[in-house]
């Protein structure tokens, strides 16, 4: 097994029995996960591999947060403590955590009814409202309340910057076009990448004057809320997982960003009726205003217009795991620009 975790050393720290089988879970893009079967049950073993989110102290803070979110009724899967009470095991310089195994499946927006979309929006609103309670009060075992400016793992933005600078984006587009031209042998992905880069450059030239101002209200967010980080059991959410990006960011932007992943169709359009049901439930539960959602729509649209992370992974890092997402994601920003008013109305109407 590639990157096999040190099961013997790990399990010696827990009261979880001996390993019987350990199989990789493939969905994660940044960290590594395994379905672990032992003589005492089934577990999810997480290897916090991504350097940006692998600090053991930051992971332990996330663990405390999820434990208290569970007390508030948020569906999460807090980690299991080792015999010494710690929830992070550092072995050979790598951080691991053992979680209960949650039987469930991931569901995209196309698999959700309108009522389930409302429930999804309400769930994210509950997450944001509950995080404010948990993090503002400070978990009893976590010391004094955490303030954004003092918490490195929070990615706090006390003075949010303006949206991406199009000058930088034009330079990035030129660099990526050069990489596409140099790639040999050329393939269908190169052809689509070139088309989208030229299309995006022309689109950005038309929209260059719409760079958004500073973001709206910030608060504690999950940071990576999307279908692969939410497990369903039957029709009900069973667990929100992967809290590595827990931090202080504009809350309404997370709501819009998540909807753009849940409700994107293969052709690169959004299912606006479902997005509307989701957004109304989110606003009601999180206490967000229509104007906050409208501003968030603008900022996330601009972010998408200037973002090329999938192409950067492909051409700069040689990492093709995000390639299947590129056709729909790259088409979405073109459609979103054309249907801008309809998208705003769906989230803020």
N, C-alpha and C positions, 0 to 999 in steps of 0.2 A: 504494500500500500504506500503510495507516495506521501511524504510528509507524515508518516505514522506517528501518532502521539505516544508519549512514554506511559503506557497504560499501567504498568506495574508500579512505577513511582507515584503516579497520580492516585490510583485506587488505594494505595497504602495509606493515604491521608484521609480517606472517607470510610464510612461504614456502608459501603455499597456493594460488597461482595467482590468476586473475581471476574475478570473479563471472559466472556464467551464469544462475542462477535463485536466488531467495530467497523461500520460502513460509512464512507463519506456521504455527506448531504451536499448536493451540487449547486443549490440555488445561490449561495452567497457570492458576491463579487469581491469583497474585501477580506473578510475573515474566513476561517475554516470551521466547518461543523461536522459532527459525526453522530450517527445513531449507535449508541453503545448498549449492548445487552450484557448483563452480568448475571451471576447466580442469584441476585436479589431483585432484578427487575430491569426496566428499560430507562435509559437516560439520554439526554442530549449533551454532548461534550463540545464545548466551544473553545477553539484556539484563537485567542485574540492576536492575530497575525499582523494586521495593518499597523504600521508604525505610528500613524497619526492617532490611533485610538487604543494603543496597547499599554498605556501607563497603568500599572496596577492600582494606584491610589484613585485614579479617575474611574476605573472599572468598579472598584469597591463603592464609590459614591453612587454610581449608577445602580448597583445592586441594592444599596440601602433605599434609594428612591423607589425602585420597583417593589420592594417589600412593603413600603408604606402605601404605595398605590394599590396594591392588592388589598390592604386593609380598608381602603375607600371604595372597593368594589370594582376597580378597573381590572379587566381580564389580562393578566400578565403571568409569567412563569418565573418567579424569583429563583435565584440559584440556591443550591443546597449547601449548607455549611459543612466544612471539613470537621474533623474531630477537634481541631483547635479553635473552631468557631469562625475561621476565615472563609470567605467565599471566593477568593482568588488564589490559585496555586501557581507559583512561579517555579518552573523547573527548567534548568538549562538556559535561563534568560528569556523563556517564553511564558506567557500568562495564559492560564486555562481556567475554565469555570464549568461546573457540572450542574445541569438543570434537569428537572423532571421532564420526561418525554411526554409531549402533548400530541395525542392522536388527533389529527385534523388535516385539512387541506387548504391550499390557497385558492382564493376566488377572485377573478377579475370582475370589473364592473359589468361586463356583458352577461355574467352569470348571476347577477343580483337583480331582484325585483325592485320596483320603485320604493316599496316599503323598506327593503333591506338597504337601499341607498340612503334613505332617511336615517336608518339606524347607524349606518357607517358615519355619516356626518355628525350625528349626536355622540357617537363614540369618540371621535377626535375632539369634539368640544369638551367632553368629559375628561379626556386626557389633559387638555390644556388647563381646564379649571382645577383639576386635581393636582397637577404639578405646581400650580401657584400656591395651593395650600401646603403641599408637602415641602417645597423648597423654600418658601417664604418663612414658614414656621421653623424649619430646620428639624430633621428627624432627631429624636431624642438621643440617638447614639452617634450623631454626626457632628457634634460641636456646635459653634455658633452658626446663625443663618449665613448662607453663602450669598455673596454679592457679586453681580456679574463682572465688575471690573477686577475682582480679585481671584476669579476662578478660571484657571487656564483651560480646563477641559470644556468649559461652557461655550467657548467661541463667542463670547459676549460682544455685543456691539452697542455700547452706550450712546454712541453718536453714529448711527448708520450712515454709510457712505452712499453717494449717488449710485445709480445703476452703472453697468459696465461702460467704459469709454469706447466709443466706436472707432477711434483712431487705433487703439490696441487691437480691436477686432479685425479691422482691415489688414493690419500687419499679419495677424494670425492666419487669416484666409489665404494671403499670398504664400505664407510658409507652407500651409497644408496643400495648396495647389501644386507647389513645387515637389512636395513629397509624393503626391499622387502621380505626377509625371515620371518620377524616378522609379516608381515601383515596377518591378519586373518579376514574373510576367504579368501584364495587366489583366485584370479580371472584371467581373460584373460589379463587384463592390467598388472598384476604382472608378468605373463609369458613373455609378450613382453618386459617389462622393464628389466627383468633379462637377456633375450637374447641380447638386445641392449647394456646393460652395459658390459657384457662379451665380446661382439663383439668390442665395442669401446675400451676397455682396450687392447685387442690384436692389434687393429689398431693403437692405440697411441704408443704402444711399438715399432711398425715398423716405425713410423713416428717421433719419439721423437727428432731426430736431425734436424727437419725442423722448429723449433720454429722461428717465424719471428722477424726481428729487429724492430726498432722504426717505427712508421707510417709515412706516407707521409704528404703532405701539409694539413693544417687544415683550416677550415673556418666555417661560420655559416651554420647550417643545420636544417632541420625540426626536426630530431631526432627520428621519428617514422613513416616513410613513408611506408604505406602498404595499401592493398585494403580496409580495414575498415576505413581508414582515408582519403579516396578519394571518393567523390560522383560524379556520372555521371548523366547528364540529356541528354537522347538520346545517341548519340555517343560521346559527348563532355564532358570533365571534368567541373563540375559545381562549386566544392569547395573542397579545401584541408582543413581538419579540425584537431582538437586535436594538438595544438602546444605546449603541456606541456613540451616536451623534447627539445624545441628550445635551441640550444647551439653551442659551438665551438668544432667541432670534425673533423676527416679526412673526407673530402667531398666524395671522391671516394668510401670510404667504405660504406657510406649510399647508394650510387647508387648500389653497388653490393648486399648489404644486402636487399634492397628493391626488387631487381630482384629475389633474392632467395625465396622471399615470393610470389611475383606476378606470377612467372613462374614455381613454383614447381608443379609437377603432383602428383596425388594420390599415385602412386607407389614409389615416392621419387626420381624422376629424374627431370632435368630442361629442359624446352623447349628451346633448344639452338638457333634455328633460330630466335625465338622471342626475346630472350635475346640479340642476336647480333644486331638486328634492334634497340632495346631500347638503347643499350650501345653506338652505333655509334651516335645516335641522342643526347644522353647525353653528350658525349665527345665534339661534335660540339657546343652545346649550352653553356656548362659550361666552355669550353676552357681547358678541361682535356686532358692529353696526354695518349697514349696507355700504356706507362710504369706505369703511376699512377694507371690505372685500373688493370694492371697485378699484381702490388704490393697489391692492395686492395683485389683482388681475393684471394691472398695467405693469407692475414691476416684474412679475413672473413672465409675462409675455416678452418684455425687454430682455430678461435673463435668457430665455430660450432663443431669442433672435441673435444674441451674441455668444451663445455657448456651443462649443464643439467638443465636449469631453469624449464622446464616443469615437470621433475621428482621431483625437489625440491619443487615446488608448491604442487604436489600431495602427496608426502610422509612427507614433513616437515611441511606444512601448512594445509594439508587436503583440498586444493583448487583444484577442478577437472575441472575448466573451460577451461583450456588449453589442457585437455586430447585428444579431437578430433584431435588436430594438431599433436600429438606426432607420430603416425605411419609414416606419410609422412616426417616429419622433421627429425626423427631419421634415416630413410632410406636414406635421401638425402646425409648426410655426407659420408656414405659408397660409394654411387655411385659417389659423387664428388671426392673422393680420387682416385677411379679407373679411372675416366675420367678427371683427373686434367688438362692435356694439352688441351683437347677439350674445357673445361670451360674457361681457360685462353684465348684461341684463340677467343672464342665467344665475350669476353669482350674487348679484346685488338687488335683483328685482323681487 
